[in-house]
Amino acid sequence: DIQMTQSPSSLSASVGDRVTITCRAGLPISRYLNWYQHRTGKAPKLLIYGASNLHRGVPSRFSGSGSGTDFTLTISNLQPEDFATYYCQENYSTPPTFGQGTTLEIK
Amino acid sequence: QVQLVESGGGLVKPGGSLRLSCAASGFSFSDYYMTWIRQAPGKGLEWISYVSSSGTSTNYADSVKGRFTISRDNAKNSLYLQMNGLTAADAAVYYCARDLSSGWPAYYGLDVWGQGTTVIVSS
């Protein structure tokens, strides 16, 4: 299994801030990397696929970058609805493992 | 609209069995791979299993291999997860999700998720 490590595990920010979440793969995975948002009690939502492609309907303040082993999710101009837990997921091989999650909290 | 609705969760004793269902609507179910994901209390997301669009190809996480069986009925637009030999470690919210990819490596992700169904394993 490919290990996916996210950092930080949690962070606090304010509405309007810009934040970056990092995801590191244990092996090179090219650009086979997705990002999901999960609000408590809700269904997870796909944000980014293929490392940098915005899923339809996702606001442009979300962006992704990276390839190989190092990836980032950036959220600009944080909105109240963005406070949630974010997961990266490698889609290079089975099982397609998730990172442990990064919880974004309101400061 | 495109929707997935899980059902079948509940309280089960250790060693018991449960069958989860996922009803799909609003899209051509038979065109898509489908996946089960779970989240144990206080933990992150864990991929459990996938089934190909035709149902002929499946794959499982090591944690459930030999105990869980994924299947689908395209005529009924339904996905299933038969869970046997349940332990406390299987207690979780179980989500079904539509997979935009077909096999690995996969460029796309899981674009539609249900709200989840809760499985509690306790004596």
Interface residues (C-beta under 8 A of the other chain):
Chain A: D1 I29 S30 R31 Y32 N34 Y36 H38 K42 A43 P44 K45 L46 Y49 G50 H55 T85 Y87 Q89 N91 Y92 S93 T94 P95 P96 T97 F98 G99 Q100 G101
Chain B: I37 G44 L45 E46 W47 Y50 N59 A61 D62 Y95 A97 L100 S101 W104 P105 A106 Y107 Y108 G109 L110 D111 W113 G114 Q115 G116
